[in-house]
């Protein structure tokens, strides 16, 4: 882990505070700190940052504007859909609905020897028939519960309307 605190500007990490030291990201917008600060890693394995000393911190009046400039120079973060709700077709033709943060791993577990849901253990192999992605696990679980409450015909209609590639690990 990186330490104790992260400083954000416009939703982007621009600096870290580790111990009693402020570490500012090294980007073209922070070049004005190059002659005033040393390059150092805030924690083992981290990229180098500018290490701002306590003395310098109290004398740099332009630090807030430097941090905002760093934020403007960083790329926009895109929303990553990390959670999936999925429907599997089991070997006996039944459907199974679940949610996960790692669909490949979960499919392997469903088709594996020991892991996987109790329901799919006796109905292998399973094939992915539908997937939806969400930003949060809560959203994925809510959708899973919604789909689980549906009759089989409605689930099949969903699968038919939003075909995904067949995937049998």
Backbone as numpy.savetxt, mean C-alpha at the origin, in Angstrom:
# Nx Ny Nz CAx CAy CAz Cx Cy Cz
12.30 0.37 10.64 11.48 1.56 10.64 12.35 2.80 10.64
11.73 3.94 10.29 12.53 5.13 10.07 12.82 5.94 11.31
12.17 5.77 12.38 12.48 6.58 13.55 11.23 7.08 14.22
11.25 8.33 14.64 10.18 8.81 15.49 9.09 9.59 14.77
9.45 10.50 13.88 8.46 11.37 13.26 8.77 11.60 11.79
7.73 11.85 11.02 7.88 12.27 9.64 7.19 13.63 9.50
7.79 14.52 8.74 7.18 15.83 8.47 6.58 15.79 7.07
5.35 16.22 6.96 4.64 16.20 5.69 4.33 17.61 5.24
4.36 17.81 3.94 3.89 19.04 3.32 3.11 18.61 2.09
1.90 19.06 1.97 1.02 18.68 0.86 0.88 17.17 0.74
0.83 16.47 1.89 0.65 15.02 1.89 1.87 14.21 1.49
3.02 14.85 1.40 4.24 14.16 0.99 5.28 14.26 2.10
6.03 13.18 2.31 7.08 13.19 3.33 8.24 14.03 2.81
8.59 15.08 3.57 9.68 15.97 3.15 10.87 15.90 4.09
10.65 15.41 5.31 11.73 15.34 6.29 11.38 14.31 7.36
12.40 13.88 8.08 12.23 12.95 9.19 12.88 13.55 10.43
12.36 13.20 11.59 13.01 13.56 12.84 13.35 12.25 13.53
14.63 12.02 13.68 15.13 10.81 14.33 16.05 11.25 15.45
15.76 10.81 16.67 16.52 11.30 17.81 16.24 12.78 17.96
17.29 13.57 18.00 17.15 15.03 18.10 17.56 15.72 16.81
17.51 14.99 15.71 18.02 15.54 14.44 16.93 15.60 13.39
16.90 16.71 12.66 16.01 16.86 11.52 16.76 16.43 10.28
16.17 15.51 9.51 16.75 15.03 8.26 15.83 15.46 7.12
16.38 16.25 6.20 15.61 16.80 5.08 15.96 16.03 3.81
14.92 15.68 3.02 15.15 14.95 1.77 16.09 15.72 0.86
16.94 14.98 0.18 17.87 15.59 -0.78 17.21 15.57 -2.15
16.78 16.72 -2.59 16.19 16.92 -3.92 16.68 18.27 -4.42
16.53 18.58 -5.69 17.00 19.88 -6.18 16.46 21.07 -5.37
15.25 20.95 -4.84 14.67 22.07 -4.09 15.37 22.29 -2.75
16.10 21.29 -2.25 16.79 21.45 -0.96 18.28 21.74 -1.15
18.70 22.06 -2.36 20.12 22.29 -2.65 20.70 23.44 -1.83
19.85 24.37 -1.39 20.35 25.49 -0.59 20.91 25.03 0.75
20.57 23.82 1.17 21.10 23.28 2.43 22.43 22.56 2.26
22.84 22.34 1.01 24.03 21.55 0.72 25.27 22.05 1.45
25.50 23.34 1.45 26.70 23.89 2.08 26.53 24.10 3.58
25.33 23.96 4.08 25.07 24.20 5.51 24.94 22.90 6.31
24.68 21.79 5.62 24.39 20.54 6.32 25.26 19.40 5.81
25.39 18.40 6.64 26.08 17.18 6.23 25.06 16.20 5.67
25.53 15.33 4.79 24.68 14.24 4.33 24.83 13.09 5.31
23.72 12.52 5.72 23.75 11.43 6.69 22.49 10.59 6.51
22.53 9.35 6.94 21.35 8.49 6.89 20.64 8.56 8.23
19.34 8.78 8.22 18.61 8.89 9.49 18.50 7.56 10.24
18.62 6.45 9.54 18.56 5.13 10.15 19.31 4.16 9.23
19.74 3.03 9.74 20.50 2.08 8.92 19.74 1.65 7.68
20.41 1.71 6.55 19.80 1.31 5.28 19.01 2.39 4.57
18.90 3.57 5.16 18.13 4.66 4.55 18.96 5.39 3.51
18.27 6.05 2.59 18.95 6.93 1.65 19.51 8.11 2.43
20.55 8.76 1.90 21.07 9.93 2.61 20.09 11.10 2.59
20.11 11.85 3.65 19.32 13.07 3.82 20.29 14.16 4.25
19.83 15.42 4.21 20.60 16.49 4.82 20.29 16.48 6.31
21.33 16.40 7.11 21.20 16.41 8.57 21.30 17.86 9.04
20.22 18.39 9.59 20.18 19.79 10.02 20.45 19.86 11.52
21.53 20.53 11.91 21.90 20.63 13.32 20.95 21.55 14.08
20.94 21.43 15.41 20.09 22.28 16.25 20.41 23.76 16.06
21.70 24.07 15.99 22.10 25.47 15.82 21.58 26.03 14.51
21.73 25.25 13.48 21.28 25.69 12.16 19.77 25.80 12.11
19.10 24.88 12.79 17.64 24.87 12.79 17.06 26.17 13.33
17.66 26.69 14.36 17.15 27.93 14.96 17.50 29.17 14.14
18.45 29.04 13.21 18.86 30.22 12.44 18.33 30.22 11.00
17.75 29.12 10.55 17.24 29.07 9.17 15.79 29.52 9.15
15.56 30.74 8.75 14.20 31.26 8.68 13.47 30.76 7.44
14.24 30.34 6.45 13.62 29.90 5.19 13.27 28.42 5.18
13.47 27.70 6.30 13.21 26.26 6.33 11.78 25.90 5.93
10.75 26.58 6.42 9.39 26.23 5.98 9.20 26.34 4.47
9.77 27.39 3.88 9.62 27.53 2.42 10.44 26.47 1.68
11.57 26.06 2.25 12.36 24.98 1.65 11.56 23.68 1.68
10.92 23.39 2.82 10.13 22.16 2.94 8.95 22.16 1.97
8.29 23.31 1.80 7.19 23.39 0.83 7.70 23.21 -0.60
8.87 23.74 -0.90 9.46 23.57 -2.23 9.82 22.11 -2.48
10.30 21.43 -1.44 10.59 20.00 -1.58 9.31 19.25 -1.93
8.23 19.56 -1.23 6.95 18.89 -1.50 6.49 19.13 -2.93
6.63 20.35 -3.42 6.21 20.65 -4.79 7.05 19.89 -5.81
8.31 19.61 -5.47 9.20 18.94 -6.42 9.02 17.42 -6.43
8.35 16.87 -5.41 8.16 15.43 -5.35 6.97 15.02 -6.21
7.02 13.83 -6.80 5.90 13.39 -7.63 4.64 13.17 -6.80
3.51 13.34 -7.45 2.24 13.08 -6.79 2.13 11.60 -6.48
1.59 11.31 -5.31 1.37 9.91 -4.96 0.06 9.46 -5.58
0.12 8.30 -6.21 -1.11 7.75 -6.77 -1.72 6.81 -5.75
-3.01 6.73 -5.78 -3.72 5.83 -4.88 -3.46 4.40 -5.32
-2.99 3.59 -4.43 -2.70 2.20 -4.74 -3.81 1.35 -4.14
-4.44 0.59 -5.00 -5.49 -0.30 -4.54 -4.83 -1.57 -4.03
-4.76 -1.72 -2.73 -3.99 -2.80 -2.13 -4.82 -3.99 -1.68
-6.11 -3.85 -1.62 -6.95 -4.91 -1.07 -7.92 -5.40 -2.13
-8.18 -6.68 -2.11 -9.04 -7.29 -3.12 -10.18 -8.05 -2.48
-11.32 -7.98 -3.14 -12.44 -8.88 -2.88 -12.50 -9.76 -4.12
-12.66 -11.05 -3.92 -12.57 -11.97 -5.05 -13.64 -13.05 -4.96
-13.94 -13.63 -6.11 -14.84 -14.77 -6.18 -14.08 -15.90 -6.87
-14.09 -17.06 -6.23 -13.47 -18.26 -6.79 -14.54 -19.23 -7.22
-14.26 -19.97 -8.29 -15.10 -21.10 -8.65 -14.37 -22.36 -8.21
-15.03 -23.16 -7.41 -14.43 -24.38 -6.89 -14.62 -25.52 -7.90
-13.88 -26.60 -7.70 -13.94 -27.75 -8.61 -15.34 -28.34 -8.70
-16.13 -28.23 -7.64 -17.49 -28.78 -7.67 -18.51 -27.79 -8.22
-18.04 -26.62 -8.72 -18.93 -25.63 -9.34 -19.48 -24.60 -8.37
-19.23 -24.76 -7.07 -19.70 -23.77 -6.11 -18.81 -22.53 -6.17
-19.31 -21.44 -5.60 -18.58 -20.17 -5.59 -18.16 -19.84 -4.17
-16.98 -19.23 -4.05 -16.45 -18.80 -2.76 -16.04 -17.35 -2.90
-16.41 -16.52 -1.92 -16.06 -15.10 -1.94 -15.17 -14.80 -0.74
-14.09 -14.05 -0.96 -13.19 -13.68 0.12 -12.55 -12.33 -0.15
-11.70 -11.89 0.79 -10.96 -10.63 0.62 -9.57 -10.82 1.19
-8.61 -10.07 0.64 -7.21 -10.23 1.03 -6.41 -9.00 0.63
-5.18 -8.91 1.14 -4.26 -7.85 0.71 -3.20 -8.40 -0.23
-3.23 -9.70 -0.51 -2.26 -10.33 -1.41 -2.95 -11.48 -2.13
-3.55 -11.17 -3.26 -4.38 -12.15 -3.95 -3.58 -13.35 -4.45
-2.39 -13.13 -4.95 -1.58 -14.25 -5.43 -1.28 -15.24 -4.30
-0.88 -14.70 -3.17 -0.60 -15.56 -2.01 -1.85 -16.29 -1.55
-2.97 -15.59 -1.55 -4.22 -16.19 -1.08 -4.69 -17.28 -2.03
-4.55 -17.07 -3.34 -4.93 -18.12 -4.29 -4.06 -19.36 -4.11
-2.77 -19.13 -3.89 -1.87 -20.26 -3.65 -2.29 -21.00 -2.38
-2.71 -20.26 -1.36 -3.16 -20.90 -0.12 -4.44 -21.70 -0.34
-5.37 -21.13 -1.11 -6.61 -21.85 -1.39 -6.34 -23.16 -2.12
-5.34 -23.17 -2.97 -5.02 -24.37 -3.74 -3.91 -25.20 -3.10
-3.36 -24.74 -1.97 -2.25 -25.43 -1.33 -2.69 -26.64 -0.53
-1.70 -27.29 0.06 -1.97 -28.52 0.79 -2.56 -28.28 2.18
-2.06 -27.28 2.90 -2.49 -27.10 4.29 -3.30 -25.83 4.52
-2.94 -24.75 3.87 -3.57 -23.46 4.14 -4.84 -23.30 3.31
-5.46 -22.16 3.47 -6.66 -21.85 2.71 -7.90 -21.97 3.57
-8.99 -21.53 3.05 -10.25 -21.58 3.79 -10.74 -23.03 3.89
-11.40 -23.32 4.99 -11.94 -24.67 5.21 -12.85 -25.09 4.04
-13.66 -24.12 3.58 -14.60 -24.43 2.51 -13.90 -24.90 1.24
-12.81 -24.23 0.86 -12.16 -24.56 -0.41 -11.22 -25.76 -0.31
-10.84 -26.18 0.90 -9.92 -27.31 1.04 -10.47 -28.57 0.39
-11.76 -28.79 0.53 -12.38 -30.01 -0.02 -12.88 -29.80 -1.44
-12.63 -28.64 -2.02 -13.20 -28.33 -3.34 -12.13 -27.83 -4.31
-10.93 -28.31 -4.17 -9.82 -27.89 -5.03 -9.86 -28.64 -6.35
-9.27 -28.04 -7.38 -8.66 -26.71 -7.44 -9.73 -25.62 -7.56
-9.33 -24.41 -7.21 -10.21 -23.25 -7.36 -9.64 -22.35 -8.45
-10.54 -21.62 -9.09 -10.15 -20.72 -10.18 -10.71 -19.33 -9.89
-9.88 -18.31 -10.05 -10.32 -16.93 -9.86 -11.28 -16.56 -10.99
-12.47 -16.10 -10.61 -13.47 -15.69 -11.60 -13.76 -14.20 -11.57
-13.48 -13.55 -10.44 -13.80 -12.12 -10.33 -12.92 -11.49 -9.26
-12.51 -10.25 -9.51 -11.73 -9.49 -8.53 -12.11 -8.03 -8.59
-12.21 -7.40 -7.42 -12.40 -5.96 -7.30 -11.35 -5.45 -6.33
-10.80 -4.26 -6.60 -9.72 -3.72 -5.75 -10.22 -2.50 -4.97
-9.65 -2.35 -3.75 -10.05 -1.29 -2.85 -8.84 -0.68 -2.17
-9.01 0.55 -1.68 -7.92 1.24 -0.96 -7.75 0.72 0.46
-8.83 0.32 1.08 -8.76 -0.13 2.47 -9.31 -1.54 2.62
-8.82 -2.23 3.64 -9.31 -3.59 3.91 -10.77 -3.54 4.34
-11.14 -2.50 5.03 -12.54 -2.36 5.47 -13.48 -2.34 4.27
-13.13 -1.58 3.23 -13.97 -1.54 2.02 -14.05 -2.91 1.38
-12.91 -3.61 1.32 -12.89 -4.94 0.70 -13.76 -5.90 1.49
-13.69 -5.87 2.82 -14.50 -6.76 3.66 -15.99 -6.44 3.53
-16.32 -5.16 3.46 -17.73 -4.78 3.30 -18.28 -5.33 1.99
-17.48 -5.21 0.92 -17.91 -5.73 -0.38 -18.02 -7.26 -0.34
-17.08 -7.91 0.33 -17.13 -9.38 0.48 -18.43 -9.79 1.14
-18.78 -9.14 2.25 -20.01 -9.47 2.98 -21.25 -9.21 2.11
-21.21 -8.13 1.34 -22.33 -7.83 0.45 -22.51 -8.94 -0.58
-21.41 -9.32 -1.24 -21.49 -10.36 -2.27 -21.89 -11.70 -1.66
-21.39 -12.02 -0.47 -21.74 -13.28 0.18 -23.24 -13.39 0.47
-23.89 -12.24 0.65 -25.33 -12.27 0.95 -26.19 -12.47 -0.30
-25.58 -12.37 -1.46 -26.32 -12.49 -2.72 -26.64 -13.95 -3.04
-27.71 -14.15 -3.82 -27.95 -15.50 -4.34 -26.94 -15.82 -5.45
-26.77 -17.08 -5.73 -25.80 -17.54 -6.73 -26.00 -16.85 -8.08
-27.23 -16.69 -8.52 -27.50 -16.09 -9.84 -26.94 -14.67 -9.93
-27.06 -13.91 -8.85 -26.54 -12.53 -8.86 -25.01 -12.54 -8.91
-24.37 -13.48 -8.22 -22.92 -13.59 -8.26 -22.45 -13.95 -9.67
-23.15 -14.87 -10.31 -22.80 -15.26 -11.68 -22.97 -14.10 -12.65
-24.00 -13.28 -12.43 -24.21 -12.10 -13.28 -23.06 -11.10 -13.10
-22.59 -10.95 -11.87 -21.45 -10.06 -11.61 -20.21 -10.59 -12.33
-19.98 -11.88 -12.23 -18.82 -12.48 -12.90 -18.91 -12.27 -14.40
-20.08 -12.49 -14.97 -20.27 -12.35 -16.42 -20.10 -10.90 -16.86
-20.49 -9.95 -16.03 -20.41 -8.54 -16.43 -19.01 -7.96 -16.31
-18.20 -8.55 -15.49 -16.85 -8.00 -15.26 -15.83 -9.12 -15.31
-15.74 -9.76 -16.45 -14.82 -10.89 -16.62 -13.38 -10.51 -16.27
-12.72 -11.41 -15.55 -11.28 -11.27 -15.30 -10.62 -12.46 -15.95
-9.32 -12.34 -16.13 -8.58 -13.45 -16.73 -8.70 -14.67 -15.84
-8.80 -15.81 -16.45 -8.82 -17.04 -15.66 -7.45 -17.23 -15.06
-7.42 -17.59 -13.81 -6.16 -17.72 -13.12 -6.23 -18.95 -12.22
-5.58 -19.97 -12.61 -5.51 -21.18 -11.79 -4.05 -21.44 -11.45
-3.66 -21.15 -10.20 -2.25 -21.34 -9.82 -1.80 -22.78 -9.88
